[in-house]
Amino acid sequence: MSQTFSVTGLNCQSCVTHVTGALSALEGVHTVSVDLDPKGASTVRVEASRALSDDEVQAALAEEGDYSLLR
């Protein structure tokens, strides 16, 4: 299952690494890719064996820093 999320707060490649790691740790996630937009919302694509809820994604992002899921 493929899902796409818009996430704010990513400013550099280090942010991409943090977000990728946080989402990759969620159960069922196979791959995470990020199209970085340091001046706006970055596009995060997740391939997983199950649907991820917005709340689950936001919780994982919040643990890594000041990242917010646009809903």
C-alpha positions as CSV (number, residue, x, y, z in Angstrom):
1,M,0.0,0.0,0.0
2,S,1.3,3.4,-1.0
3,Q,0.6,6.6,1.0
4,T,1.7,10.2,0.5
5,F,1.9,12.7,3.3
6,S,2.8,16.4,3.3
7,V,5.2,17.3,6.2
8,T,6.5,20.6,7.3
9,G,9.6,21.3,9.3
10,L,12.1,19.6,7.1
11,N,15.0,22.0,6.3
12,C,17.9,19.8,5.3
13,Q,19.1,16.3,4.5
14,S,19.6,15.6,8.2
15,C,15.9,16.2,8.7
16,V,15.1,13.8,5.8
17,T,17.2,11.2,7.6
18,H,15.4,11.7,10.9
19,V,11.9,11.5,9.3
20,T,12.9,8.5,7.2
21,G,14.1,6.6,10.2
22,A,11.1,7.5,12.3
23,L,8.6,6.3,9.7
24,S,10.7,3.2,8.7
25,A,10.4,2.1,12.3
26,L,6.6,1.8,12.2
27,E,5.2,-1.6,11.9
28,G,4.6,-2.8,8.3
29,V,6.7,0.0,6.6
30,H,8.9,-1.2,3.7
31,T,10.2,2.0,2.2
32,V,10.1,5.8,2.8
33,S,11.1,8.4,0.3
34,V,11.1,12.2,0.9
35,D,11.1,15.0,-1.7
36,L,12.6,17.8,0.4
37,D,11.1,21.3,0.2
38,P,12.9,23.4,2.8
39,K,10.6,26.4,2.2
40,G,7.3,24.6,2.5
41,A,5.8,21.1,2.9
42,S,7.9,18.2,1.9
43,T,6.3,15.2,0.2
44,V,6.8,11.9,2.0
45,R,5.9,8.7,0.3
46,V,5.5,5.5,2.3
47,E,5.2,1.9,1.1
48,A,3.7,-0.3,3.8
49,S,1.8,-3.6,4.2
50,R,-1.0,-1.7,6.0
51,A,-2.5,1.8,6.1
52,L,-0.9,4.2,8.5
53,S,-3.1,6.6,10.3
54,D,-2.4,10.3,10.4
55,D,-2.2,10.2,14.2
56,E,0.4,7.4,14.0
57,V,2.5,9.3,11.5
58,Q,2.3,12.5,13.5
59,A,3.3,10.7,16.7
60,A,6.4,9.3,14.9
61,L,7.3,12.6,13.5
62,A,6.9,14.4,16.8
63,E,9.3,12.0,18.5
64,E,12.1,13.1,16.0
65,G,11.7,16.9,16.2
66,D,9.5,19.8,15.1
67,Y,7.9,18.1,12.2
68,S,4.2,18.4,11.5
69,L,1.9,16.4,9.2
70,L,-0.4,18.7,7.2
71,R,-3.9,17.3,7.4
